[in-house]
Structure formats: C-alpha cells, structure tokens
Amino acid sequence: MGVAGAVRRLFAPDAIEVRAGDDSIALERYTIDIDTGIIDLGQIQLRSSAKVSGTIDRQNIPPDVNIYVQAYGTERAVKVGLDGTFSFEHIPPGNHVLRIISSDAEIGIADSNLIMAGPAEHQDIGTFLMPPDFWRDTAAVREILDSNGLQGVHTSLVSKEDMGRIVDLNLNQRAITVLPPIISSLRLHSLHINQNMLDSLPFELGFVYSLLQLYGDDNFIQRFSSNLFGLRQLEMLSLRGNRLDTIPPDFGKLDNLKMVDFGSNRIQSLPSTFDRLVNLKDLDVSNNLLTTLPASLVSLTGIDILMVDGNQLCSLSVELETWVDNFSVNPDWKDTQQCK
C-alpha cells in the first residue's frame, strides 16, 4: 500500500506516522528544505508493525517513583510495572531509541533496533540497568531545587550527565538563596550560580573535589568558607560583582587555577600567597579597593590577561608597576586609578 503527499512548513515536524489499522504502519523521518519550506515525501510504504519489550532494573529506584519508557521520535510512552517490565505494541519497524524517564528527568538511554515483524513477533531488549549514581545525583539536584522553592523546575533543565553522573549544574538566574548540604554528594565538573541571591558559599561545597569551574557572579557573597580551599582541581573561578572584601591567605592553595575573576567587589588587598598560582593565565581584580599588590606577584610570568582598572594603585613599586605594564589589557590602566 502506498501513500503520496506533500507537507508544508507549518510546524516543521521531523516525522510522520501513517497507519492502516494496528498491523500496517510506517514512520517517515525527514528534513524540510529551508529555501522552499516544502518537502515531497513521495511514496510511503506501509509494513507490518513490530513489538518491543524489556525489563528495567528498579533496584536503585524507590518503588513510589513512576518510571516510563518513551520511544523517542514517536508519541508512544508506556509505564514500567513494579516488576520492571514494559512492552510496546504495534510500533513502526525500524531503528528506535528508547528513553527511560521518571516524572522529573531522563535517567537512561537504551538503543533498540526493532525488526520488521508482525504483532505476534517481537524483540526483547533484555534488562536495562539503571545507573545508581545518576539516580542519586538526580535526587540531590531535586533537593537543591526544592530547597529554593523551585518544585516546578525539572532537574533535566539545569543539569547535564556524563558516564552516569551529573557533571554540570546550571542554576543561573533562579533566585537561589541556599545551596543545601546535599551538594557535597555530587561529583560536578562545573557549577554555574550567577545572578542569584547567595550571601556565602557553603562549607559542603568544599567536598566537591571534582569541581573544575565555579561561576558565581552577581550575588551577595561576602566571604569564603575555609573548606573551599580544598578544591585543588579548580581551574576557573569567577565571583565578579559580589561583596568580597578579603581574600584569605589559604587562597594560594588553589594552585591549579588558570582564571580568577574578582572584578567589581570590595577587595582591599590580595594575599602574598597569590604567587603560588603558578598556572594562572587570566586575573581580573578591576573595580575594587586595592591600594597595592603583593610584591610576590612579579614571579607570575605566565599571565596572558591582567585587569586592574578602577582601583587605588597609585604608589606601586617600580617592579610591580613594570609587571602590570607587561600584562595589563589596558595600557592606560594608571589613568583609571582613584588617586587622591
């Protein structure tokens, strides 16, 4: 049986399903021509429908959590039983990706190649093991969101997964006021908390030893927790536009840092231990209250970008002034200093 037709670019779908009863079916995927906005599908050949079934290992999932399997690219989703079994009836034959989802987030993906088969024949994909760490990570992100009144925000909107763990958490512009202790259970590579309402970084964040990037611009952060200096893998730290006035000497322990942005704070001095940041390439301390810089900074010769504009650096030593001249993005940095 053949079906001919053309589709105008109205809603730009990526698939059309054609059915004749339950037993004959076709799923046609396509890309619309942007220039014409029209695509001719030609002849769509109907074939016998298929069936796919399998089992989800629910041992890491609480029994009160509903799990569904979605045949991605179709409008089909089936609920997984308490015994973990699921089954799709009358599905188009061909290649499909099955997504395992809860009511809150996608928690796994299984590739399933469906055979051309009639309703009496089907493919069993076997048992799909749920990644236990990802499930626990999802629950932790859920607690962080709920603690800030964000019950309506799905964890999948603010997190990214890699190899069964959530590695990126993006909470920018979410009116975040607190990062609860559960954050210490995550193994994040990057944390984005820009433009929120945080007045401090929690002690527990110091246990996220895997953290490589921390962006917390435009909050109300006034101080560091001493435990944060255990983040020895940290490469990028941006706390621009906060209320920091002091950088503790232990900051020098973060010797893997490549970028530090403390611009637009209230910092009055930098610790002499800054010279331990031997990997530092990008330093921004512009628009603070600095009246001098530690003499040890001249040992940092690997700097590519330096910004010191808008401070009170009016009487630097010859060595420090030469160092700033060598690396400052703005050759006229002296003219921006607030000197009396």
N, C-alpha and C positions, 0 to 999 in steps of 0.2 A: 504494500500500500504506500502511495506517495502523497506528500502534501507540499504544495508550492506556495510561495508568498514572499512579501517584502515587508520590512519593518522600518518605520520612520523613526528618526532620532527624537523621541519624546522624553523617555525616561532612561534611555541608554542602559538597558539591562545587559547582562553578559551571557544569558542562556534562555532558551525557550524549550518548554516541555510539551510534547504532543502525545496524547493518549487516545486509544480506542479500547474502552473497557479497561479491565485490570491486566490483561495479558499482553497487550501490544503497546509499546511505549518507545519514545525517543527523547533524548536530551541533546539539544544542539547548542553548542557554545560558539560565540562569535565576537568579533570586534567591529564596531561601527566605523565607517570611513568618515573622518572628521570633516573632510572637504565637502562631501555631498550630504552627510547626515542620513544616508540611506544605505541599506545593505540588502542584497537579494540572497536569501537562504537557499534558493534552488530547491531541489527535491530532498525532502526529509524522509528517510527510510525507517519505518517502524520495525521493531524487533521484539522478540519475546522478553518479557520483564524478568528481572532477577530477584533474588532474595539474599540478604546477608545477615548473619547473626554472629554473636560472640559473647564474651564474658568480660566484665570489668572487675578486677580485684579490688574489693572495697575495704580491705583490712586496715588501710590508713585513713579511711573516711568515716566520720561519725554517722551512725545509722539514721539520724534525723535529717541528714543533708540529702536533698534530691539531686540525682545525677541524671543527665540526659546525653544522648549521643545524637549528633547532628550530621547529616550527610551534606557536607559543605557544597554549595552551588545549587542545591535543591531546597525546597521548602520543607523538607522532612526532618523531624526530630522525634525520637522515641525515649521514653523514660526507662531508666535502668531499674530492674527489680531489686529487691533487698538481697536476693541471691546473686546479684551482679549480672544477670543475663539480659540481653536485649536482642531485638530482631526487627529488621526492615523487610516489609513485604512489597512486592510489585515496584521495584526500584529500577530505573533505567540501567541497562547493562553498560559497562564501560569502566573507566578509572574514576574512583571517588576517594576523597579524603574525609575521614570520619573524625569529627571533633568531639571530645568529651568535655562537657561543660557542667558546672553547677549553676545555681541561681545567681552566683556572683562573678565567676570568672572561668575562663578556659583553663583546664587543668591537664590537658594532654592531647596529643595528636597521634592518630594511627593511620597509616596508609593502607588502603584496602583495594585490591584490584578485582573488581567484580567480573565474573564470567558471563557470557551470554547463556542464559538458562531460563527455562520456563518456571512457573510458580512452584512446581514440585521439586525443583532442584535449587540448591543454594550454596553459597560459600560461607564457611565458618572461619572467622579470622582468629579463633582461639581466644586466649586470655590476655587482656591488656593490663599490664601492671602500672598502677598509678604511682608517680614519683612522690615518696613520702615527704621529702624535704620541701618540694614545691607546695604541697598541700599545707604544711605547717607555715611556710612563708606567706601564703595567701591569707591564712588565718591571722597572722601577725599584722599584715597590711590592713586587713579588715578592722582590727582593733585600733590601729592608729587613726584610721578614718573616722570610726565611730567615736573615738575619744574627742574628736573635734567637731562633732555634730554633722558628719558627712555620710550619714547612713545611705543616702541616695546615690553615692558615687561608687561605681563598680571598681574593684581592685585592678581589673584589666585596663582601665583608663589611665592609671597612674603608675603602672609597673611594667617592666619587661623581664622576660625569663630567658635563661641560657643554661643548657645542660641540667635542667631540672631544678634550678634555683632562681629566685628573683634577684637580679643583679642591678637593676636600675629602678629608683623610686623618684618620681617627679611630682612633688606637691606644690609646685609654684602657684601662687595666687589662689590659695584655698582657705585663706583666713585661719591658718594653723596657729594655735596658741600653745600647744604642748606636743612633745614627742614622748610618748609613754615608754616605760622601761622595756617593753616587748621589742623595741627596735634593736636591742642587743642580740636578738636571736637571728637577725638577718645577716646575710653574707653579701652585702651590697658592694658594687664597684663604684657606683655614683649615686649621690643624694642631692636633689635639687629642692631647695626650700625657699626660693626667692620670693620676695614681696608677700610676706606673711606677718604674723604678729608675735613672733617669738622674742622673749627678752633674754634667753640664755640657750646654750646648747647643753643637752642633758649629759650627766655623768655616764649613763649607759651607752651613749654613742661611742665612747672610747673603747668599747668591746667589739666594735665592727672592724676588726683588724684588716679585713679585705678592702676597705674603702680606699679608692684611688682619687676620687673627685668629690669635693664638697662645695656646693654653691648655696650661700645663704644671704644674698644681697637684700638690702632694703627691708630689714626687720628692726628690732629694737634691742639687739644683743649688746650687753654691756660688759661681759666678761667671758673668759674661758674656764671650762672645768678642767682641773688638773689632769683628769684621766684622758683627755683628748690628745695629750702628747704621747700617748701610746700608739697612735695611728701612724706607724712607721712606714707604711706603704703609700701614704697620701702624696699625690703629685700635684694636684690642683686645689687651691683653697682661695675662695672668694667670699669675703664678708664686707663687701662695699656697702656704704650707706647705712651703717649701724651706729651704735653709741659706744664703741670701744674707746677707752682712754689709756689702757695699759696693756702691753704685750709682755707676758711673764718670761723670765729667763729660760724656762724649760721649752720655750718655743723652738729653740735650737735643736731639740731632739728630732724634729720633723725633717731630717736631713735628706729625705727623698723628694722634697718639694721642688717643683720646676716653675710653678706660677703662684704668686701671692698677690692678692688684691685687697688692700686695706684702705682704699680710697674713700674719702668723704666720711671719716669717723672723727674722733676727738683725741687721737693718739698724740701724746706729748713727747714720747721717747721710744726708741727701739732698743732692745737688749743687745749687749755686746756679743751674745751667743749667736747673733744672726750670721756671723761668719762661718758657722757650721753648715749652713745651707749651701753646700758646695755644688749642688745640681741646679741651683736657681738660675732661671733664664729670664723671667718676667717679674718685675717688682713694681707695684703701684702703691705709693703711700701719699698720693696727692690729696690736697684739701684736708689736711689735718692741722695739728698744732705743734708740729715738730720745730724745735729751735736749734737742734743739732742732730748729727748722725754718729753712730758708734765708729770710732777710728778703725775698728776691725773690718769694716765693710770693704775697704780698699783691697782686701785679699780676694774678693769675689770678682774675678776677671772674666767669668763666662756669661755675664749678663748681656742679653740682647735688647731688652726693653726696660727702661727705667723711667718712672714718672714721679717727680717730687714737687710739681707745681702747687701753688696755693698753700704753702706752709710759712714758717718764720725762720728760714735758714739764711740768716743774714751775716753770720760770722764763722763760717766753716774754715777749717784748716786748709792750707794750700793743697795737701794731699787729698783731702775729701772733695774739695772743690774741683780738682782735676779729675777725680774719679767720676763725679757726677757729670762733668762736661763730656767725658768719654762715652757715657752710656745713655744720657738723657735723650728722650724722644724729642723734647722741646729744647732747642739750643738757647732759647731765651728764658730758661727756667728762672734765672735770677730776678727777672723783671716781674715775676708772678709772686714773689715772696712779700709777706706783710711785714715790712720792716718799719720800725718807728724812727 
